[in-house]
Amino acid sequence: MENKDSDIVPRVRKLLTSVDIADDKIIFGNTVAAAVKLKFSILWGFLPFSKDTVCKNGATTNPDGSEEVILSDEQLNEFEREHRKALTEGVEIKKPFCHSLEEMSPKDLFALGNQVNRISTRTAKGRCACPDCHGTKKVNCSSCSGYGVILCPSCQGKEGGCQRCNKTGFIDCPSCHKQKKVACKKCKTTGIVTIERRVGLLAKSYPDLSFEFDRAESCFDIPNVKIQRDCYDDILGEVEFHLVGAEFTENSAFRLDFTGHTVVHYVSFCIAGHDTTYNYMVCGENFRPMSIPPLLDDIYAPMKARLNQIAVKETGALKIDNKISLFNQLSQDRFFHALLKSYESNFDAVTRKLKLETASNSAYITKRFSLKSKLESIVAVRKDEVADIMANNLISSTRFLMSHDFAKEMAMAVIEFIHCLKYRSRRVAKVWDFVTLGAWFVTLLLMFFAINPATMIICVVAGIITCVVNSLIGTKILKLYETIKYTRTLMNISRFIDFNYEIMRALVLLAGIVIIEFVVLNLK
């Protein structure tokens, strides 16, 4: 049924204008309302877990002064096996936890499911080999994951390399100084630690929220869309639910079922310039969203394509104008301006985190690839972590009107674009080498066969002109530097822009010409 008095249209309009979609570009269809029954079910599964915590103080006495029992490594493993088996098979251990679940509201149940729930934990202490160094007293350097070298920060290991890495693509690790190993901090180079092992059950939830129409004919007016997980919390707090079932399943999981009745309001709309029709649905008196269309995926698709094009394919000297133009476009968009502004802090935070989590890098050590491939894989995991943070920020700032997959792809495209700002192809260095040698050779010929003050002046002027022409890329990089500085996004710009390279090469070329003139003049 058509509902012309519904408030859904102004609410959708307000939502779209909040993400900078012009009001005059939004075209709405008819609004429809229908009564529905919401069904919320949540399944709780129980998995045994064990966790070791290193005891820092090394105390072996209980609070009451009695001597604490310290097990050996074998005794700890036996303790874990016995209790894992008992916890897995014992349904009576799970019943107290499940009984309290029946007294909670669906909203509280959903919130509890997003937390880490450990039940029936048992603990024991023991002495064993350090879990980090395995008794060797040394661990792989977290900066290079035990390779002794890292990818060159200037060229990121690109083909051809740069002057900093001597065109190899990687440099000596500044943390371990190519030693590959560093002292283990967890055991303080003793190889043995006292740990507290906790064994228990991990309760995980699997929620599901769906609806069915009270009247079958309503399905022709409103599409039966899947309710988005991001909308669960608001809907569960808006609609009144009643418990209709609670039972243990055959695999000892616990299931709760709730139902509630409400009215949904639906409207379809499209945006001028895009062929897609979007569906928007809300429920309850406060119009809680049930499904938010990822319409920004279509709007930002051209920008993503341009990011990938410029970051991956356009690496030539004369393509910097395109990078400048794209950087301006990104900084003028308020969502991506925020991403650029937080990029450095996010990247540094992830790097610090990965340095503390040596185990996260150990997976890459066993790969049978070349050294460069291994180093690239370590860089890739850092990029992936940063992309996750940036994607979550992007989804939140765009009011969930962008899908997670697209936001992750956009974040990764931005990261690759930033990392490629400094990159120059091997052809640029070759051009510099040929021009420099050619200018020196011509100067040498002129000085030997036509030495006079006019020739000297001509050589110097020609050298200056040559330097200016070949430094065209340098002036463009300076322009890119000024653009980034003006946007107030990246603070430590020198990490991303190597704008001194062409200027230094020009000075070397010019100095060579002057030295040739001086030497030849003295010889004659």
Secondary structure by P-SEA (a helix, b strand, c coil): ccccccaaaaaaaaaaaaaccccccccccbbbbbbbbbbbbbbbbbbbbbbbbbbcccccccccccbbbbbcaaaaaaaaaaaaaaaaaccccaaaaaaaaaaccaaaaaaaaaccccccccbbbbbccccccccccccccccccccccccccccccccccccccccccccccccccccccccccccccccbbbbbbbbbbbbbbbbbbbccccccccccccccccccccaaaaaaacbbbbbcccccccccbbbbbbbbbbbbbbbbbccccccbbbbbbbbccccccccccaaaaaaaaaaaaaaaaaacccccccaaaaaaaaaaaaaacaaaaaaaaaaaaaaaaaaaaaaaccccccccccccccaaaaaaaaaaaaaaaaaaaaaaaaaaaacccccaaaaaaaaaaaaaaaaacccccaaaaaaaaaaaaaaaaaaaaaaaccccaaaaaaaaaaaaaaaaaaaaaaaaaaaaaaaaaaaccccccccccccaaaaaaaaaaaaaaaaaaaaaaaac
